[in-house]
Amino acid sequence: MTSDLTPEQRSMRARLAAHSLWAKVDDPKAHTAPARKAAMDRFEREVDPEGTLSPQERARRAEHAKKAYFLKLAMKSSAARKKRKIN
């Protein structure tokens, strides 16, 4: 049962699944392409919801939105690590 696993065991199970998957994948870049496209589509909709920008400008802005998103995640992660270290 899943609820019987500790956080460490759940993490280990997830790593095992990931390694098992990647051991079977011939082309990792092709395997993750649909997810990367979906993520970029999301950022493009975020920066140009009306679809009025040129494709080049939309892509430029979406790239910055993506970088901002991941920097925000990194800041949250850093704050959480700092908080755990203090406690």
C-alpha positions in Angstrom: 0.0 0.0 0.0 1.3 3.4 -1.0 0.5 5.1 2.3 2.7 2.6 4.1 5.8 4.0 2.4 8.1 6.6 4.0 9.0 9.7 2.0 12.4 8.2 1.4 10.9 4.9 0.1 8.5 6.8 -2.2 11.5 8.8 -3.6 13.4 5.6 -4.1 10.5 4.0 -5.9 10.2 7.0 -8.2 13.9 7.0 -9.0 13.7 3.2 -9.7 10.8 3.8 -12.1 12.6 6.7 -13.8 15.8 4.6 -14.3 13.7 1.7 -15.6 12.0 3.9 -18.1 15.2 5.6 -19.4 16.9 2.2 -19.7 14.3 1.3 -22.4 14.1 4.6 -24.3 16.1 4.8 -27.5 15.9 8.5 -28.1 15.4 10.6 -24.9 15.0 13.8 -26.7 12.2 12.4 -28.9 10.6 10.8 -25.9 10.3 14.1 -24.0 9.5 16.3 -27.1 5.7 16.2 -26.6 6.1 17.4 -23.0 8.5 20.2 -23.9 6.2 21.3 -26.7 3.2 21.4 -24.3 5.2 23.4 -21.8 6.3 26.0 -24.4 2.7 26.2 -25.7 1.6 27.0 -22.2 4.2 29.8 -21.9 3.2 31.1 -25.3 -0.4 31.3 -24.4 0.6 33.1 -21.2 2.5 35.8 -23.0 0.2 36.1 -26.0 -3.3 35.0 -25.0 -4.9 36.7 -28.0 -2.4 35.3 -30.5 -1.6 38.8 -31.9 2.3 38.7 -31.6 4.5 37.5 -34.4 5.8 33.9 -33.9 9.3 35.2 -33.3 8.2 37.7 -30.6 5.9 35.2 -29.0 8.8 32.7 -28.8 11.1 35.3 -27.4 8.6 36.3 -24.7 7.7 32.7 -23.9 11.4 31.8 -23.4 11.7 34.6 -20.8 8.4 33.5 -19.2 9.9 30.0 -18.9 13.1 31.2 -17.4 11.2 33.4 -14.9 9.0 30.4 -14.0 12.0 28.1 -13.3 13.9 30.9 -11.4 10.8 31.3 -9.2 10.8 27.5 -8.5 14.5 27.7 -7.7 13.9 30.6 -5.2 11.1 28.6 -3.5 13.3 25.5 -3.3 16.2 27.6 -1.9 13.9 29.1 0.7 12.6 25.7 1.7 16.1 24.3 2.1 17.1 27.2 4.2 14.1 26.8 6.4 14.8 23.1 6.9 18.4 23.9 7.7 17.4 26.4 10.4 14.8 24.1 12.0 
